[in-house]
């Protein structure tokens, strides 16, 4: 029977790794945990004062801010928008890169394969400020190249960024365009790790491409698919502030306004610091529950865990 090693033995063997992690842990404490002191604002009628006085002099109101936001009609719509947009992004952000990885994996021409991979990956390195400007120009209903093609085919131009019917689809499609290259590289790396002898044995047994994909390829990269899904579930309430903020307008608030942009308007524009902090805290708690649940499900369903 294998003897369980003591904590002292493990620490003695792994202390260099912990020392290497120390700078990152210190930065995490400074920039991620210390700012959490501001959570107290969600339970106050916060009035800004000089220095830290606002934290100690503002009236304590308990859960009143949460009761207020749950009673707001706008909040319910914003929550629905966030969930719908985030779920569509997660689904499309897995399916599209997976299909691209499977297709590229079958390409034998290395030059074409590398060039295509690079072209797909490039948007990932660009900020939404840059991509937002590009999309505004491309999708312009008067001079954009997309609507120029649509009108040339005899159809009416589509206001992609100013229509309630198209804004969600535009946000999801543009997010996939920007981020699919990253997940595609993950899936391609996973595909290279599959034992090629399995494919050779399958061919001998008469298995075609689709059966090979179904019984060898997809099971072989299942851990990576689960990893991407788990990480996506943890961000289900992060529908993309940078993207939405650069692409939406008051015309499409009803379908495109998300929790992050809602918090921004409440806190920075309307100066409702307590209410905006309460919304942000609500989002953080739900996100924590979702990511913990997704890790648990990943372990139970596929016996997969990161640590």
C-alpha positions in Angstrom: 0.0 0.0 0.0 1.3 3.4 -1.0 2.2 5.6 2.0 0.8 9.1 2.2 3.5 11.7 2.3 3.5 14.2 5.1 2.9 17.9 4.5 6.5 18.7 5.8 7.9 16.3 3.2 5.9 17.8 0.4 6.9 21.4 1.4 10.5 20.4 1.6 10.4 19.0 -1.9 8.3 21.8 -3.4 9.4 25.0 -1.6 11.2 26.4 -4.6 7.9 26.3 -6.5 6.1 28.2 -3.7 8.9 30.8 -3.6 8.5 31.3 -7.4 4.8 31.9 -6.9 5.3 34.4 -4.1 5.6 37.6 -6.3 2.4 36.7 -8.1 0.6 36.0 -4.8 1.8 39.4 -3.4 0.5 41.2 -6.5 -2.8 39.2 -6.3 -3.2 40.3 -2.7 -2.5 44.0 -3.5 -4.6 44.3 -6.6 -7.3 41.7 -6.1 -7.9 41.2 -2.4 -7.2 44.6 -0.8 -9.6 46.4 -3.1 -12.4 44.1 -1.8 -12.6 46.4 1.2 -14.8 48.5 -1.1 -17.5 45.8 -0.9 -18.7 47.5 2.3 -20.1 50.4 0.1 -22.8 47.9 -1.1 -24.3 48.0 2.5 -24.0 51.7 3.0 -25.7 54.9 1.7 -22.2 55.9 0.6 -21.2 59.5 0.6 -17.7 60.2 -0.7 -15.5 62.1 1.7 -11.8 62.9 1.9 -9.5 59.9 2.3 -11.2 56.9 4.0 -13.8 59.0 5.9 -16.6 57.9 3.6 -16.3 54.3 4.7 -16.7 55.2 8.4 -19.2 58.1 8.2 -21.7 56.8 5.6 -25.0 55.5 7.0 -25.3 51.7 7.2 -28.4 50.5 5.3 -27.9 46.7 5.3 -29.6 45.0 2.3 -31.6 48.0 1.2 -29.4 48.5 -1.9 -30.0 44.9 -3.0 -33.8 45.2 -2.4 -33.7 48.4 -4.5 -31.8 46.8 -7.5 -33.9 43.7 -7.5 -37.0 45.9 -7.7 -35.7 47.8 -10.7 -37.2 46.8 -14.0 -34.0 47.8 -15.9 -31.9 45.4 -13.7 -34.0 42.4 -14.7 -33.6 43.2 -18.4 -29.9 43.8 -18.0 -29.5 40.4 -16.2 -31.4 38.6 -19.0 -29.2 40.4 -21.6 -26.0 39.4 -19.8 -27.0 35.7 -19.5 -28.3 35.4 -23.1 -25.2 37.2 -24.7 -22.7 35.3 -22.5 -24.3 31.9 -23.1 -24.3 32.5 -26.9 -20.7 33.6 -26.7 -19.6 30.5 -24.8 -21.4 28.1 -27.1 -20.2 29.8 -30.3 -16.8 30.3 -28.8 -16.4 26.5 -28.4 -18.1 25.2 -31.6 -16.5 27.6 -34.1 -12.8 27.1 -32.9 -13.4 23.4 -32.6 -14.6 23.1 -36.2 -11.8 25.3 -37.5 -9.2 23.2 -35.6 -10.7 20.0 -37.0 -10.6 21.4 -40.5 -7.0 22.8 -40.2 -5.9 19.5 -38.7 -6.7 17.8 -42.0 -4.7 20.3 -44.1 -1.4 18.9 -45.3 0.1 22.0 -46.8 2.1 23.5 -43.9 2.5 26.9 -45.4 -1.2 27.3 -46.0 -2.0 25.9 -42.6 0.3 28.3 -40.7 -0.8 31.3 -42.8 -4.5 30.5 -42.1 -3.8 29.9 -38.4 -2.0 33.3 -38.1 -4.8 35.2 -40.0 -7.4 33.7 -37.7 -5.3 34.4 -34.6 -4.4 38.1 -35.3 -7.7 39.7 -34.1 -7.1 38.2 -30.6 -4.1 40.6 -30.1 -6.1 43.7 -31.0 -8.1 45.7 -28.4 -11.8 46.3 -28.7 -11.1 50.0 -29.1 -9.3 49.2 -32.4 -11.7 46.4 -33.4 -14.7 48.5 -32.5 -13.6 51.3 -34.9 -13.0 48.7 -37.6 -16.5 47.1 -37.1 -18.2 50.5 -37.0 -16.7 51.2 -40.5 -17.3 47.8 -41.9 -20.9 47.6 -40.7 -21.9 51.2 -41.4 -25.4 51.2 -43.0 -24.3 53.9 -45.5 -20.7 53.3 -46.4 -19.7 49.9 -44.9 -18.4 47.2 -47.1 -21.0 44.7 -45.8 -24.0 46.9 -46.5 -22.5 47.8 -49.8 -22.6 44.2 -50.8 -26.1 43.8 -49.4 -27.5 46.7 -51.4 -25.6 45.5 -54.5 -27.7 42.3 -54.2 -30.9 44.3 -54.2 -31.6 44.2 -50.4 -32.1 47.0 -47.9 -29.1 48.0 -45.8 -29.0 46.5 -42.3 -28.1 48.7 -39.3 -26.2 46.0 -37.4 -25.1 48.1 -34.4 -28.3 50.1 -34.2 -31.1 47.5 -34.5 -32.6 45.5 -31.6 -33.0 42.6 -34.0 -29.3 42.3 -35.0 -27.3 43.8 -32.1 -27.0 40.5 -30.1 -26.0 38.5 -33.1 -23.5 41.1 -34.1 -21.9 41.1 -30.6 -21.7 37.3 -30.6 -20.3 37.1 -34.1 -17.7 39.8 -33.5 -16.6 38.2 -30.2 -16.1 34.9 -32.0 -14.2 36.6 -34.7 -11.8 38.1 -32.1 -11.4 35.2 -29.8 -11.8 32.0 -31.8 -8.1 31.9 -32.8 -7.0 31.4 -29.1 -9.3 28.4 -28.5 -8.5 27.1 -31.9 -4.8 26.9 -31.0 -5.7 25.1 -27.8 -7.7 22.5 -29.7 -4.9 22.1 -32.4 -2.4 21.5 -29.7 -4.6 18.8 -28.2 -5.1 17.2 -31.6 -1.4 16.8 -32.0 -1.2 14.9 -28.8 -3.5 12.1 -29.9 -1.7 8.8 -30.7 -1.7 8.5 -34.5 -1.7 4.7 -34.2 -5.3 4.9 -33.2 -6.2 6.4 -36.6 -4.2 3.8 -38.4 -6.0 1.0 -36.5 -9.3 2.6 -37.2 -8.6 2.8 -41.0 -7.6 -0.8 -41.0 -11.0 -1.6 -39.4 -12.7 0.4 -42.1 -13.7 3.5 -40.1 -14.3 6.6 -42.2 -13.4 10.2 -41.3 -16.6 10.9 -39.3 -16.3 7.7 -37.2 -12.6 8.5 -36.5 -13.7 12.0 -35.4 -16.5 10.6 -33.3 -14.6 7.8 -31.5 -11.0 9.0 -31.5 -10.6 12.8 -32.1 -13.4 14.2 -29.9 -12.7 11.8 -26.9 -9.0 12.7 -27.3 -9.6 16.4 -26.9 -12.5 16.2 -24.5 -10.4 17.4 -21.5 -9.5 20.6 -23.4 -13.2 21.1 -24.5 -14.2 20.7 -20.8 -11.5 23.2 -19.7 -12.6 25.8 -22.2 -16.3 25.3 -21.1 -15.5 25.5 -17.4 -13.5 28.7 -17.8 -16.3 30.1 -19.9 -19.0 29.2 -17.3 -17.0 31.1 -14.7 -17.3 34.2 -16.9 -21.0 33.7 -17.7 -21.9 37.1 -16.2 -18.9 38.8 -18.0 -20.5 39.3 -21.3 -17.7 41.6 -22.4 -17.6 45.2 -21.1 -14.9 46.4 -23.5 -16.7 45.0 -26.5 -20.2 46.2 -25.6 -19.1 49.6 -24.4 -17.4 50.3 -27.7 -20.2 49.0 -29.9 -23.5 49.7 -28.2 -25.6 52.9 -28.0 -28.7 54.1 -26.1 -30.8 52.8 -29.1 -30.0 49.2 -28.3 -29.8 49.3 -24.5 -32.9 47.1 -24.3 -31.1 44.1 -25.9 -27.4 44.9 -25.5 -27.0 46.5 -22.0 -25.1 44.1 -19.7 -24.3 44.2 -16.0 -20.8 45.7 -16.5 -22.0 48.6 -18.6 -25.0 49.0 -16.3 -22.6 49.3 -13.3 -20.5 51.8 -15.2 -23.5 54.1 -15.9 -24.8 53.8 -12.3 -21.5 54.5 -10.7 -19.5 56.7 -13.0 -22.3 58.7 -14.7 -25.2 58.7 -12.2 -22.9 58.7 -9.1 -24.9 55.9 -7.4 -21.9 54.3 -5.8 -23.8 52.1 -3.3 -26.2 50.7 -5.9 -23.5 50.1 -8.5 -21.3 48.3 -5.9 -24.3 46.1 -4.9 -24.8 45.1 -8.6 -21.1 44.3 -8.9 -21.1 42.2 -5.7 -24.2 40.3 -6.8 -22.5 39.5 -10.1 -19.3 38.4 -8.4 -21.2 36.0 -6.0 -23.2 34.4 -8.8 -20.0 34.0 -10.9 -18.2 32.3 -8.0 -21.1 29.9 -7.5 -21.2 29.1 -11.3 -17.5 28.5 -11.6 -17.4 26.3 -8.5 -20.4 24.3 -9.8 -18.8 23.9 -13.3 -15.6 22.6 -11.8 -17.6 20.1 -9.7 -19.6 18.9 -12.7 -16.4 18.6 -14.8 -14.9 16.3 -12.2 -18.1 14.2 -11.9 -18.9 13.9 -15.6 -15.5 13.6 -17.1 -13.2 13.1 -14.1 -11.4 16.2 -15.1 -9.8 18.8 -12.8 -7.1 21.4 -13.2 -5.6 20.9 -9.7 
